[in-house]
Amino acid sequence: MRIDLHTHTIFSDGDLTPSELVRRAMDLGHAAIAITDHVDVTNIDHVVPNIVKAAELGSDYITVIPGVELTYVPPSKIDMMAKRAKALGAEIVVVHGETVTEPVPPNTNLKAAMSPNVDILAHPGLITLEEAKFATGNNVALEITGRAGHNITNGYVANMARRVGAKMVVNSDAHTVGNLMDERAAMTVAVGAGLTEEEARKAINETPYEMIKHLIK
């Protein structure tokens, strides 16, 4: 059962409307998809309610999970913003982690991993052992990403997650046509990151399902 918990639409820097994104995911065999557009304090009140509306697509297509990706938010504000997102209706809160390809504020990984209101730390780059331990303790999943550029540290992230027993999820971080991954593509990304087939199946199917099973229709 393919579930993708990190995607973008025209509500941030994606190219597709929610309807097209969801329909394309359905065509690839997805059971559910989370729409997690980029937000900070300036646009969260506008973006989240619109993504919540997109969940209505689920009555005709697949299950749509409203979410956000907190992006370049000052680390001290991450937990507060995660709470705000959930109060507005976000079911999945992703934090844009310290990818090595962008100037993400230092301590973003740490503050995200310490927050009980964060669900996924996306493309966390060269995450430290301490940060990974906090993520494990707060049930924050570490992302193995299909996104070009961000994915160059996938193997490192997988090793750190394995050392501390952190949850892993495989997401596309889709922004445009062709970014979504079917089951086979997701497996390639996972195995390419050094996951065993058993670990890959868990990160692709089991863990994402456990995170949203109460929302599956």
ZAVEXGU-128030 format. One record per residue: x, y, z of N, C-alpha, C, O in turn; residue in one letter. Coordinates in steps of 0.1 Angstrom, whole numbers, plus 5000, padded with zeros to 4 digits. Layout:
# ZAVEXGU-128030
XYZXYZXYZXYZA ...
//
This chain:
# ZAVEXGU-128030
500849885000500050005000500950125000501550165010M 501050194989501950314988501250434995500150474991R 502050495004501550615011502750715010503850685014I 502450835006503450945005503051055014501951105013D 503951085024503551185034504351315033504451395042L 504751345020505451475018505351515004506151464995H 504451605001504251654987503851804987503551854998T 503951864975503752004974502852034962502751964952H 502052144964501152194953501352334951502352394955T 500452394943500452544940500352624952500552744952I 499952564964499852644976501252684982501352764991F 502352624976503652674979504452674966504152754957S 505452584965506252594953506052474943506952444935D 504952404945504652294936503952344923503452464923G 503952264913503352304900501952254898501252314889D 501452164906500152104904499152154914499452184926L 497852154910496752174919496652054928497051944924T 496052064940495751944948495051834940495351714941P 494051874932493351774924494151694915494051574914S 495051764908495951694898496951604906497251494902E 497551654916498551584924497851454929498451344928L 496751464935496051344941495651244930495851124932V 495151294919494751204908495951134902495851014899R 497151194901498351134896498851024906499250924902R 498651054919499050964929498150834929498650724930A 496850864927495950754925496350664913496250544914M 496750724902497050654890498350564892498450464886D 499150604902500350534905500150424915501050344919L 498950414920498550304930498650344944498750254953G 498750474947498750514961497450494968496350494962H 497550464981496350444989496050584996494850614999A 497050654999496850785006498050875002499150834999A 497851005004498851105001498651225011497551265013I 499751275016499651395024500151515016501151505009A 499351625016499751745010500451835021499751875030I 501751865019502451925030503152055024504452055024T 502452155021503052265015503852345025503652345037D 504852425019505752505028504952615035504252685029H 505252625048504652735055505652795065506552735070V 505452925068506052985080504953065087503753055084D 505353155095504353235103503553325094502353365097V 504053365082503353455073502153395065501253465061T 502253265063501153205054500453085060499553025053N 500753045072500252925077498652935079497952835076I 498153055082496753065084495953065071494753035071D 496653085060496053075046496152935040495252885035H 497352885041497652755035496952635041496352555034V 497052625054496452505060494952485058494552375054V 494152585060492752575057492452525043491452455040P 493252575033493052535019493452395017492752325009N 494452345023494852205022493852115029493552005024I 493252165040492152085047491052065037490451965037V 490752175029489652155019489952045009489151975004K 491252035006491751934996491451795001491251704993A 491351775014491051645019489651595014489451475014A 488751685010487451645005487651564992486651494988E 488751574985489051504973488951354976488751274967L 489251314988489251174992487951104990487950984989G 486851174989485551104987485451054973484650964971S 486251104964486251054950487550984946487550894938D 488651024952489950964948490450874959489850774963Y 491650904965492250834975492250914988491851034988I 492650864999492650935011493651055010494851025007T 493251175013494151285013494351345027493351365034V 495551355031495851395045496351545044497351565038I 495751635051496251765052497451785061497451725072P 498451855056499651875064500351995060499852085053G 501552015065502452125062503852085063504151985069V 504752165057506152155059506652285064506652385057E 507052285077507552415083508952425077509852345079L 509152545070510352565062511052695066510452805065T 512352685070513152795074512552875086512752985088Y 511652805093511152865106512252875116513052775117V 512452985123513452995133513252875143512152845148P 514352805146514252685154513452705167512752615171P 513652815173512952845186511452845184510652835194S 510952865172509552875169508952745164507752735161K 509752645162509252525155508152455163507052425157I 508252435176507252365183505952445183504852395182D 506052575185504852665185504152655172502952655171M 504952665161504352655148503652525145502652515138M 504352415150503752285148502352275155501452215150A 502352325167501052325174500052405167498852365166K 500452525161499552605154498952535141497752545138R 499852465134499452385123498352285126497452265119A 498552215137497652115141496352175145495252115143K 496352285152495152355156494352395144493152405144A 495052425133494352465120493852345112493052365102L 494252225116493752115109494752025102494351925096G 496052055103497051975098497151845105497251845118A 497151735098497351605105498751545105499151465113E 499551605095500951565094501751695094501551775086I 502651705104503651815104505051765100505651695108V 505451815089506851785084507651915087507252025086V 508951895091509852005092510951985082511551885080V 511252095075512252105065513652095072514152195077H 514251975072515451955079516652015073516652085062G 517851995079519052055076519751985064520951945065E 519051985053519651935041521052005038521152125041T 521951925032523251985029523252075017524252135013V 522152085010522052154997521452294999521252364989T 520952325011520352455014520852515027521252435036E 520752645029521152705041520152705052519652815057P 519652595056518652585067519252625080520452595083V 518552695088519152745101519652625110518952525111P 520852645116521352545125520352525136519652615141P 520352405142519452365153518052335148517152305156N 517752345135516452305130516252155133515152125138T 517152075130517051925132516751905147515851825151N 517551965156517351945170516051985175515351905182L 515552105172514252155177513152075171512152055178K 513252025159512151945153512151815160511051755163A 513351755162513351625169512951625183512451525188A 513051745189512551755203511051785205510551785216M 510451815194509051855194508051735194508151655184S 507151715203506151605202505051635192504251555190P 505151755187504051795177504551785162503751815153N 505751735161506351715147506251565144506451485153V 505851535132505751395128506851345120507251225121D 507451425111508551385102509551495101509251615099I 510851455102511951545100512451505086513051405083L 512151595076512451575062513951595059514551685064A 514451515050515851525045516751595055517251715053H 517051535067517751595077519351605076520051635085P 519751575064521251595061522151515070521851395072G 523151575075524051515084523651515099524251575107L 522451465101521851465114522851395125523451295122I 522851455136523751405147523151285154521851265154T 523951215161523351105169522451155180521451095183L 522751275186521951325197520551365191519551335197E 520551425179519351465172518451345169517251345170E 519151245164518451115160517851055173516750995172A 518551055184517951005196516751075201515751015205K 516751215200515651295203514451255194513251245199F 514751235182513651205172513051065176511851055176A 513850975180513350845184512450855197511350805197T 512950935206512150955219510851025217509951005224G 510751115207509551185204508751135193507751195188N 509151015188508350945178508351025165507351025157N 509351105162509551175149510251085139511351035142V 509651065128510150975117511251055109511051175107A 512350985106513351045097513051005083512750895080L 513151105074512851085060513951035051515051085052E 513650925044514550885032513850945020512750905017I 514451035013513751115003514151084989515251044986T 513151094980513351074966513751204959513951204947G 513851314966514051444961515551464957516451444965R 515751494944517151514939517851624948517251724951A 519151604951519851694959519751654974520751624980G 518551664979518351624993518751484996519151445007H 518651394985518751254987520251214988520551094990N 521251304987522651254987523051215001524051145002I 522351245011522651205025521751095030521751055041T 520951035021520050925025520750815032520250765042N 521850765027522550655033522950695047522850605057G 523450815049523850855063522650865072522750815083Y 521550915067520350925076519850785080519550765091V 519950695070519450555073520350495084519850425093A 521650515083522550455093522350515107522350445117N 522150645107521850705120520550665126520450635138M 519550645118518250595122518350455128517750425138A 519150375121519350235125520050225138519750145147R 520950315140521750315153520950345165521150285176R 519950425164519150465175517750405175516950435184V 517350335165516050275164514950375160513850355163G 515350475152514350575148513450525137513950445129A 512250575136511350535125511850605112512450715113K 511750535101512050595088510850585079510050495080M 510650685071509650685061510250725047511150805047V 509750675036510250705023509150795016508050755014V 509550915013508651015007509251064994510451064992N 508351124986508851174973509251324974510151364966S 508651404983508851544983508551604969509251684964D 507451554964507051584950506651734949506051794957A 507151794937506851934934506251944920505552044917H 506351844912505951854898505651724892505851614898T 505151724880504951594872506151514872507251554869V 506051384875507151294875507851274888508751184889G 507551354898508251344911507651234920508351174928N 506351204918505751104927506450964924506850944912L 506450884934507150754932506150644934505350644944M 506150544925505350424927506050334936507150374941D 505550214939506150124949507550084944508450084953E 507750064932509050014927510050124928511150104933R 509750254925510650364926510950384941512150414944A 510050384949510250404963511250294969512050324977A 511050174964511950064969513350084964514250064971M 513450134952514850174947515550274955516650264958T 514750384959515350484968515750424981516850454986V 514850344987515150285000516350195000517250205008A 516350104990517550004989518750084986519850044990V 518650184977519850264974520350344986521550374986G 519550364996520050425008520650335018521150365028A 520650205014521250105022520350025031520749945039G 519050045030518049975037517949825032518049805020L 517749735041517449595037516049595031515249695033T 515749485024514349485018513349485029512249545028E 513549425041512649435052512449575057511349615060E 513649645059513549785064512849865054512149955057E 513149845041512449925030510949905031510250005030A 510549785032509049765032508449835044507349885043R 509149825055508649895067508550045065507550105068K 509550105059509650245057508650295046508150405047A 508450215036507550245025506050225029505250315025I 505750125036504350085038503950085052502950145056N 504650015061504149985074504150115083503150145089E 505250185084505350295092504450415088503750465096T 504450445075503450545070502050515074501250595078P 501650385072500350345075499950355089498950405093Y 500950315098500650335112500450475116499750505126E 501150565109501050705113499650765109499250865115M 499050715099497750775094496650675094495550705088I 496750555100495750455098494350505103493350455098K 494350595113493050645118492350735109491250775110H 493050775098492550865088492150795075491450855066L 492550675073492250595061490850565060490250515070I 490250595049488750565047488550435041487350395039K 
//
